[in-house]
Amino acid sequence: MERIEAMLPETAGLPVEAPRPPLPPFSVTTAVQKVRMAEDAWNTRDPQRVALAYTEDSQWRNRAEFIAGRDAIRQFLMRKWSRELDYRLIKELWVCHGNRIAVRFAYEWHDEAGHWFRAYGNENWEFDDHGFMRRRIASINDLPIKETERKFRWPLGRRPDDHPGLSELGL
């Protein structure tokens, strides 16, 4: 038995991470839960916490940047949130099938000079059997906005449950 276990990748001296439910295959209900969990994590702006949702060898395309691995994801997020200040994000399920989820999202942020932006985008996600995201493909466009045009005005952190989502905001 020891010899067989030693050959399994999960027990070859690597720590086994606890699954991250909900797990695939996703229903609409569990996909909505997974999307909200991702939104909540990203709204913490904590690169370490967010990176833990991805496989160690996760592959990303974020705009025109290609990122590979959890450590590179963490570094990317540190850079992102050092320049995208007062970041607030809303994600919404578009569709799900099996181990894949597609979302649309918008987030608002400002730069050091106080210029506000709203970023719009779509993401395609693919999960492993343990609920970790192994692939993320993001297409994003930024729109300069005036501070008075902001729609995401909750205190930094998790979006309140009673705050409208993208559809309700007409986004």
Secondary structure, 3 states (H helix, E strand, C coil): CHHHHHHCHHHCCCCCCCCCCCCCCCCHHHHHHHHHHHHHHHHHCCHHHHHCCEEEEEEEEECCEEEECHHHHHHHHHHHHHHCEEEEEEEEEEEEECCEEEEEEEEEEECCCCCEEEEEEEEEEEECCCCCEEEEEEEEEEEEECHHHCCCCCCCCCCCCCCCCCCCCCC
